[in-house]
């Protein structure tokens, strides 16, 4: 796997980052249960970061696109691991027609010493090497989905009640459509009162000690198929809840 990245600043407040990858897999024919043909893939991507002028510094907008083809069509569920090939191979055991297209929008607005807003959106569409848009057999003769679409949108809100005490809220919607099936979706709201020992008013202040309360609503598809890890444990429920404590630190 070969990776090339290059960043440059065309203007004072803009940073452009370019990405190119080449993936190559040797064929395996000896000492295996079956023969695996050689295969390859590639990735191209670009990211534009723009510094925004707001009453409090540190605001930005980031917009990124990425396209991967062949065995480099990974990136399932928002992951950047393009080598985690998605879907099933074609009749020859290759991923010649496979692809994955990703768009990410990320915005941070530091509106004042009291408020920050952090919206985001992610769209991913992927297809494996098999001809079908629904299910196909993988290398182990398991039936898996060969096409999927992911979409997520939401925003985190920061209220700096005190230097050392912040109130975080987040509203989030996500959906996924596998093959020819209808989408499974979830709407989630989170309230997280947060203690900040460094007494810094900003979204990147760490450490955080968060007291978290979340409630989620699932659609019919998610409920009937137990689509989320929560539903796998709780069963066929329309609503899910979570209460907990989390500590988050920056290591470096």
Protein Blocks (a to p, Z undefined) as FASTA:
>chain_A
ZZddddddfbfkbccddddddddddddfehpabdcddddddddddddddddddfbghiac
dddddddehjllghiehiablklcghjddfkopaklgccddddddddddfbfkbccdddd
dddddddfbfbfbbcddfkopacdfbdcdddddddddddfbfklccddddddddddehjb
ccdddddddddddddfkopacfkbccddddddddddddfklmmnomafklmmnopcfbdc
dddddddddfZZ
